[in-house]
Amino acid sequence: MTATDAVNSTCGTLYVVATPIGNLEDISARALRVLSEVALIAAEDTRHSSRLIQHFGISTPLAACHEHNERDEGGRFIQRLLAGDSVALISDAGTPLISDPGYHLVKQARAAGVPVVPVPGPCALVAALCAAGLPSDRFIFEGFLPSKQAGRRSRLELLREEPRTLIFYEAPHRILDSLKDMETVFGGDRAAVLGRELTKTFETLKGAPLEALRAWVEADTNQQRGECVVVVAGWQAPQGEEAVDENARRILRLLLAELPVKRAAAVAAEITGARKNLLYQLALQERP
C-alpha cells in the first residue's frame, strides 16, 4: 500500500454510484440506500439528477460536479469528506467516469486518503457488449471518436488491426458519419452491432456487416436518434490464400505513392505473386 492509498479513518467515504441509463427499474437497492444515507450527492447535472432522486423520494442535497468545474471545485467535496461527511458521485446516466466526469474527484479523494467505494450498476458499453453476440472475452472501450472526419479516421486507422472487440459511444447527429468512416477503414464486411436507446422504450440492437449497418441507418432517420453504442468485431488476420504478407503490403504502399489504386494493385500482384483482388481491397484501405 502506498502513502496515497492510506485511508483516513476519521473522514467520510466517496461512493461512486451507477444510476440507470434509461429504465429506472435498473437502479440497485444498494444505490438507493447509499444515495439516501450520504450527506451530499455530487451530480453531473443537478437539474437532471433531481428528477431521479425525487422519483425515489430521496431528500439528499445535490451539488454540481461536471467537466467544467471538477478540477477547480473538487476541493470543496474533499473538504466535506475530510470533515467526516460521505458523498455520492453520480453522472447523468450509467457509471460515473465512463465517458463521464468524476476522474479528477476520485483521484483527489484517493490522494487525500479518502476511501472510495464503487456501487456498481448500469453501464451502456457493458449492456451493448453482452447482447451483441460478438466475442466478449477481450474488448477495448474507445469512448467517443473525434467529431471531425480527419481525426475520426486517424483514430480508426490506429485500430484497424486491433484483434479485440471494439466498443464506441457516439452522438446521434454523428452516428451515420462514424459508421461511414468505420466502413471505409475497417471494411464493409466487418461485423458490427448498433445499440441505440438501450433499456429505453425504443431500444434497438441491430447486427450486420458495417456496409449493411451503415445503409440501414442511412435509410431510416429514426435510427439516427438517441444515445448510441457501436460494437465492432476485432480484426482477424487473413489465413491461407487470403493472406497478404508484410512484404507485399510494403511494396503496395510504395506503389500507391506513385500509381492509381488499380494499377498499384496489379503491379504489386505481378511482383509478389499475391492475388490481385486482395491487393486491390488492401489498396482501397491503404490509400490516403
Secondary structure, 3 states (H helix, E strand, C coil): CCHHHCCCCCCCCEEEECECCCCHHHCCHHHHHHHHHCCEEEECCHHHHHHHHHHCCCCCCEEECCCCCHHHHHHHHHHHHHCCCCEEEECCCECCCCCCCCHHHHHHHHHCCCCEEEECCCCHHHHHHHHHCCCCCCEEEEEECCCCHHHHHHHHHHHCCCCCEEEEEECHHHHHHHHHHHHHHHCCCCEEEEEECCCCCCCEEEEEEHHHHHHHHHHCHHHHCCCEEEEECCCCCCCHHHCCCHHHHHHHHHHHCCCCHHHHHHHHHHHHCCCHHHHHHHHHHHCC
